[in-house]
Amino acid sequence: MSVPVASVEPTTVRPPVSEGLGEGVSESAGEALRPHAEHAFAAELAALAAQDDRPRPARWRLSPWAVATYLLGGTLPDGTVITPKYVGPRRIVEVAVTTLATDRALLLLGVPGTAKTWVSEHLAAAVSGDSTLLVQGTAGTPEEAIRYGWNYAELLAHGPSRDALVPSPVMRAMAEGMTARVEELTRIPADVQDTLITILSEKVLPIPELGQEMQAVRGFNVIATANDRDRGVNELSSALRRRFNTVVLPLPESADAEVDIVSRRVDQIGRSLDLPAVPEGIDEIRRVVTVFRELRDGVTADGRTKLKSPSGTLSTAEAISVVTGGLALAAHFGDGVLRASDVAAGILGAVVRDPAADRVIWQEYLEAVVRERDGWKDFYRACREVSA
């Protein structure tokens, strides 16, 4: 028996999200260590909404053009500057946004550290004004996390009913015409992954215990992220993969692009932690990025020397972490200027994941490349000191 969407209402309460972008933030949002995208960039979203006169799909807060502008950055007619959230090929963002405007779900695929989660969050914030309808994929993610669960006290007292139903984030998104997010889809067991097949193909979630079903309203869609490099990965079934339009997020094409990404993110993180400004350490950021790219690619930047690659991914996200940690050292135990000694330990920790094999690779890189490179003597000494 089919029932209207309104007959299966959520029984949990989400944090308030305003009908107007940028409003309705809870009093504690300003104190959050890492605010959700819709709160951190509320002013930009509100400015885009105010000047966005293009057609919007049902229940979208912004038009596809405005969503792409929010992610890629730009300057609005009134002079408002929209900061870029993703630095990469424009076409990738346009394809991702267009996918969400259809009835196809979006799968963001890429190696670790290519900003899949970051892009997913900002897409949901721009499209629905709420990025919190999230299922975090792990090896222990149960079917209930995607479908629904039960309030067992209510279930035992009164039996299966709407009041006893506890909707998942996906179910709430279906009811409200919102965007749901599924992080690390390939970490979820295969049989649980396939719970999404009917939801994505028929836009329906059966509730056999009640003889009912949840029908998704217009505006509903799913953004999933996945990578196939880490351990514990479960391949997607062909049936589920067909329900997604896959967009591959690449690693930064050039060192300059990667330096720009690291600088922007470290600056954002640093402001929230009261750390020194990024420009004070741009030379060290470039050195961290150079080391990561050379070891990741297995060849020096000039192409003259082949290198062995360590077991770690050495992603852009890890470079951001190394630089942020270095800035904290410089702020609290130095003069506030990022130096080689501040990032050396972080680089060692990122490169040497396998104490035996990776340490040999790192030592060879230090002696064959870093030691001979002009202007890198301080970096060589700092790395040798922490590697001893």
C-alpha positions in Angstrom: 0.0 0.0 0.0 1.4 3.4 -1.0 1.0 6.3 1.4 1.8 10.0 1.0 5.2 11.2 2.1 3.7 13.3 4.9 2.4 10.1 6.6 5.9 9.0 7.6 7.3 11.9 9.5 10.8 12.1 11.0 10.8 11.5 14.8 14.2 13.1 15.4 15.0 16.8 15.5 17.7 18.3 13.4 19.5 21.5 14.2 17.5 24.5 13.0 18.2 25.6 9.4 16.6 28.8 8.2 14.3 29.1 5.3 16.6 32.0 4.2 20.3 31.2 3.6 22.6 32.4 6.4 19.9 32.6 9.1 18.8 30.2 11.7 22.3 29.4 13.0 22.2 28.1 16.5 23.9 30.3 19.2 26.8 27.8 19.5 27.5 27.8 15.8 30.0 30.6 16.1 32.0 28.6 18.7 32.1 25.4 16.6 35.6 24.3 15.9 34.6 23.4 12.4 31.3 25.0 11.4 29.2 23.3 8.6 29.6 24.9 5.2 26.2 26.5 5.3 27.2 28.3 8.5 30.8 29.1 7.7 30.0 30.6 4.3 26.5 31.9 5.1 27.2 35.4 3.8 28.4 34.2 0.4 25.4 31.9 0.0 23.1 34.7 1.0 24.7 37.1 -1.5 24.4 34.5 -4.3 20.8 33.8 -3.5 20.0 37.6 -3.5 21.4 38.1 -7.0 20.6 34.7 -8.5 17.8 35.2 -11.1 18.4 32.0 -13.1 16.0 29.0 -13.1 16.3 26.7 -10.0 15.4 23.1 -9.9 12.6 22.2 -7.4 13.6 23.0 -3.8 17.1 24.1 -4.7 18.3 27.2 -2.8 20.4 28.3 -5.8 20.5 27.8 -9.5 23.0 25.4 -11.0 25.1 28.4 -12.2 25.1 29.9 -8.7 26.1 26.5 -7.1 29.0 26.3 -9.5 30.0 29.9 -8.8 29.9 29.1 -5.0 32.3 26.2 -5.5 34.7 27.7 -8.0 34.6 31.3 -6.8 34.0 34.6 -8.6 32.9 38.2 -8.2 29.2 39.1 -8.3 27.8 42.2 -10.0 27.5 44.0 -6.7 31.2 43.4 -6.0 30.8 40.5 -3.6 33.8 38.2 -3.8 32.9 34.5 -3.7 36.0 32.5 -2.5 36.8 29.3 -4.4 36.0 26.1 -2.4 37.4 23.8 -5.0 40.5 24.5 -7.2 40.4 22.3 -10.2 38.8 21.9 -13.7 35.6 23.9 -14.0 34.0 21.2 -16.1 34.2 18.7 -13.3 32.1 21.0 -11.1 29.7 21.7 -13.8 29.1 18.0 -14.5 28.6 17.3 -10.8 26.1 20.1 -10.4 24.2 19.1 -13.5 24.0 15.6 -12.3 22.3 16.7 -9.1 19.8 18.6 -11.2 18.7 15.3 -12.8 17.3 12.2 -11.2 20.8 10.6 -11.2 22.8 10.3 -8.0 26.3 11.6 -7.9 29.4 9.5 -7.0 32.6 11.5 -6.4 35.5 9.1 -6.9 39.2 9.7 -6.4 42.3 8.8 -4.5 42.4 9.9 -0.8 42.9 13.6 -0.3 41.3 14.8 -3.5 38.6 16.9 -1.6 35.7 14.5 -2.2 34.2 15.1 1.2 34.9 18.8 1.0 33.1 19.1 -2.4 30.3 16.9 -1.3 29.6 19.1 1.8 29.7 22.3 -0.2 27.4 20.9 -2.9 24.8 19.9 -0.4 25.1 23.3 1.4 24.6 25.2 -1.8 21.8 23.0 -3.2 19.8 22.3 0.0 21.1 24.7 2.6 21.9 21.7 4.8 24.9 19.5 4.6 24.2 17.5 7.7 22.0 14.7 6.2 25.0 12.4 6.3 25.7 8.6 6.4 29.3 7.9 7.4 30.4 4.7 5.7 32.4 2.1 7.7 32.8 -1.6 7.8 30.1 -1.6 10.6 27.5 0.6 8.9 24.2 -1.2 9.3 21.3 -1.2 6.9 19.3 1.0 9.3 21.7 3.8 8.7 20.5 4.1 5.1 16.9 2.9 5.5 15.4 3.5 9.0 15.5 2.1 12.5 13.2 1.7 15.4 12.6 3.3 18.8 12.6 0.0 20.6 10.8 1.4 23.7 8.0 2.6 21.5 8.1 -0.6 19.4 7.8 -2.9 22.5 5.0 -0.8 24.0 2.8 -0.2 20.9 4.2 -2.3 18.1 5.3 -1.1 14.7 4.0 2.4 14.0 5.0 5.7 12.5 5.8 7.0 16.0 8.3 4.1 16.5 10.0 4.7 13.2 13.4 6.4 13.4 14.2 7.7 9.9 17.7 7.7 8.5 19.3 10.8 6.9 18.5 9.4 3.5 14.8 8.9 4.5 14.6 12.5 5.8 16.1 13.8 2.6 13.5 11.9 0.6 10.7 13.4 2.7 12.0 16.9 2.5 13.4 17.0 -1.0 16.9 17.5 0.2 20.4 16.2 -0.7 21.7 13.3 1.4 25.4 12.4 1.6 27.0 9.0 1.9 30.6 9.2 2.8 33.1 6.3 2.0 30.5 4.3 0.2 33.0 1.5 -0.7 33.7 0.9 3.0 30.1 -0.1 3.6 29.4 -3.9 3.3 28.2 -4.8 -0.2 24.8 -6.0 1.0 24.2 -2.7 2.9 25.3 -0.7 -0.2 22.6 -2.4 -2.3 20.0 -0.9 0.0 20.4 2.2 -2.1 19.4 0.5 -5.4 15.6 0.8 -5.0 16.0 4.3 -3.5 18.0 5.6 -6.4 16.2 3.8 -9.2 12.5 4.0 -8.0 12.9 6.9 -5.6 11.0 4.8 -3.1 11.9 3.3 0.2 9.6 0.3 1.2 8.5 0.0 4.8 7.2 -3.5 4.8 6.6 -3.6 8.6 3.9 -0.9 8.1 2.7 -2.0 4.7 3.8 1.4 3.5 6.5 3.1 1.5 8.3 6.5 1.4 8.1 8.2 -1.9 10.8 10.8 -2.5 9.6 14.3 -3.3 11.2 16.5 -5.9 14.6 17.9 -5.0 15.8 14.7 -3.4 19.2 13.3 -4.5 22.3 11.6 -3.1 25.9 12.5 -3.2 28.3 9.6 -2.4 32.1 9.6 -2.1 34.4 6.6 -2.6 38.0 5.7 -3.3 39.6 2.4 -4.3 43.1 2.9 -2.8 42.6 2.2 0.9 42.3 -1.1 2.6 38.8 -2.4 3.5 37.3 -1.4 0.2 34.1 -3.2 -1.0 33.5 -3.0 -4.7 30.2 -1.6 -5.8 27.8 -3.9 -7.6 27.2 -3.2 -11.2 23.5 -2.6 -10.4 24.4 0.1 -7.9 27.2 1.7 -10.0 24.7 2.2 -12.8 22.5 4.3 -10.5 25.3 6.8 -10.1 26.9 9.3 -12.5 30.6 9.1 -11.5 32.8 12.1 -11.4 36.5 11.5 -10.8 38.3 14.2 -8.8 41.9 14.3 -9.9 45.0 15.3 -8.0 46.2 18.9 -8.7 47.8 19.1 -12.1 50.6 21.4 -11.2 52.7 22.2 -8.1 51.5 25.8 -8.2 47.9 24.6 -8.1 48.6 22.4 -5.2 50.5 25.1 -3.3 47.4 27.4 -3.9 45.1 24.7 -2.5 47.2 24.1 0.6 47.7 27.8 1.3 44.0 28.5 1.1 42.9 25.7 3.3 45.7 26.3 5.9 44.7 29.9 6.0 41.1 29.0 6.7 42.0 26.5 9.4 44.6 28.8 10.8 42.2 31.7 11.3 39.9 29.5 13.3 42.9 28.4 15.5 44.5 31.9 15.7 47.6 30.7 13.9 50.1 32.9 11.9 49.1 34.0 8.4 50.0 31.6 5.6 52.1 34.2 3.5 54.7 34.0 6.3 55.4 30.4 5.4 54.7 30.2 1.7 58.3 29.0 0.9 57.9 26.1 3.3 54.5 25.2 1.9 56.1 25.0 -1.5 58.8 22.7 -0.2 56.3 20.4 1.5 54.2 20.2 -1.7 57.4 19.6 -3.8 58.4 16.7 -1.5 55.0 15.1 -1.6 54.6 15.4 -5.4 58.1 14.0 -6.1 57.7 11.0 -3.8 54.1 10.5 -5.0 55.1 10.6 -8.7 58.3 8.6 -8.3 60.4 11.3 -10.0 61.9 14.6 -9.2 60.3 17.8 -10.5 63.0 18.2 -13.2 62.4 14.6 -14.4 66.1 13.7 -14.0 66.0 11.4 -11.0 63.7 8.4 -10.5 62.5 7.8 -7.0 60.9 5.0 -5.0 57.4 5.9 -3.8 56.5 5.2 -0.1 53.4 3.2 0.9 51.4 6.3 1.9 49.2 8.4 -0.4 51.0 11.7 0.3 47.8 13.5 -0.6 47.0 17.2 -0.7 45.0 16.8 2.5 48.1 15.4 4.3 50.1 18.3 3.1 47.5 20.6 4.6 47.8 18.7 7.9 51.6 18.9 7.9 51.6 22.7 7.3 48.9 23.3 9.9 50.8 21.4 12.4 54.0 23.3 11.5 52.2 26.6 11.9 51.0 25.5 15.4 54.6 24.7 16.3 55.8 28.1 15.0 53.1 29.9 16.9 53.5 28.2 20.2 57.2 27.3 20.3 58.8 29.6 17.8 58.7 33.1 16.5 55.5 32.7 14.5 57.2 32.2 11.2 57.0 28.8 9.5 60.4 27.2 9.1 61.8 23.9 7.9 62.2 22.7 11.5 58.4 23.1 12.0 57.4 20.9 9.1 60.1 18.3 9.2 58.5 16.0 11.8 55.1 16.2 10.1 56.7 15.2 6.7 58.5 12.3 8.4 55.2 11.0 9.9 53.4 11.3 6.5 56.1 9.6 4.5 57.2 6.8 6.9 54.1 4.7 7.4 56.0 1.4 7.0 58.9 1.7 9.5 61.1 -0.6 7.5 60.6 0.0 3.8 59.4 3.6 3.9 62.3 4.7 6.2 64.8 3.5 3.6 63.0 5.3 0.8 62.9 8.5 2.9 66.7 8.3 3.7 67.5 7.7 0.0 65.4 10.8 -1.0 67.1 13.0 1.6 70.6 12.0 0.6 70.1 11.8 -3.2 67.8 14.8 -3.7 67.3 17.1 -0.7 71.0 17.2 0.2 72.1 18.3 -3.2 69.3 20.9 -3.8 70.2 24.5 -3.7 68.6 26.5 -0.9 67.4 23.4 0.9 70.3 23.0 3.4 68.1 24.0 6.4 65.4 21.6 5.3 68.0 18.8 4.9 69.4 19.4 8.4 65.9 19.6 10.0 64.8 16.4 8.4 68.0 14.6 9.3 67.6 15.7 12.9 64.0 14.3 13.2 65.0 11.2 11.3 67.9 10.2 13.5 
